[in-house]
Amino acid sequence: MRTDIMPGVTFPDYELSDHTAKHRKLSELQGDDPMIVVLGRGGFCPKDRRQTEGLVQLHREMEVGYCRLVTITTDTIAETNEYRSGAGAHWPFLSDPRRIVQKDLDIAEYTDPVHNPMIPHVVVLEPRLVVHKIYNGYWFFGRPTVEELRQDLRAVSMKCRPDWDITAPGFRALWDQGRKEHFYPYGKTYRETLGGRD
């Protein structure tokens, strides 16, 4: 991966077509929440399919934890939709057959000239697309486990949710004063809370 993509920097705000052919930007999909971006090889890859199976269960936890998940592959929109449906996934899958992300991040998997996929990576993002952690998944066990991702999401949530510990001094007074903007998602509209989810 490009050497300038590292923890603490802003990840590129790619805009690609999702599994329904709607153009989506990563920042729109993220909103104000922590997000995991899976840069995959595609639906043809048994390793990607197995990884996605594990993420299906984690995604159910992410939804109630106000975290987002996005998968990007070099598959066509039709292949992307089939991959997503076949896995039973309910998060956005983005299609990049022109390999914009692969080229920009310099992650072409040169060992597979037939499919010309991306080297698999998982990027954990803090709000505003700030990189928290990057996993290189060329080897399957280089990919993060569900538990590692849970720990990453905990660390990011603790950092970005001011009300992580509602027993901290002052929070009860803020609540009693009706200042709910200090409590997530109480200060958000329903649309803001669910925006970008599929």
Sequence and secondary structure as in RCSB ss.txt:
>XXXX:A:sequence
MRTDIMPGVTFPDYELSDHTAKHRKLSELQGDDPMIVVLGRGGFCPKDRRQTEGLVQLHREMEVGYCRLVTITTD
TIAETNEYRSGAGAHWPFLSDPRRIVQKDLDIAEYTDPVHNPMIPHVVVLEPRLVVHKIYNGYWFFGRPTVEELR
QDLRAVSMKCRPDWDITAPGFRALWDQGRKEHFYPYGKTYRETLGGRD
>XXXX:A:secstr
  TT  TTSB    EEEETTS EEEHHHHHTTS EEEEE   TT HHHHHHHHHHHHHHHHHHHTT EEEEEESS
 HHHHHHHHHHHT  S EEE TT HHHHHHT B TT TTT  B  EEEEEEGGGEEEEEEE SSGGGS  HHHHH
HHHHHHHHHH TTSSTTSTTHHHHHHTT GGGSTTTTS HHHHHTT  
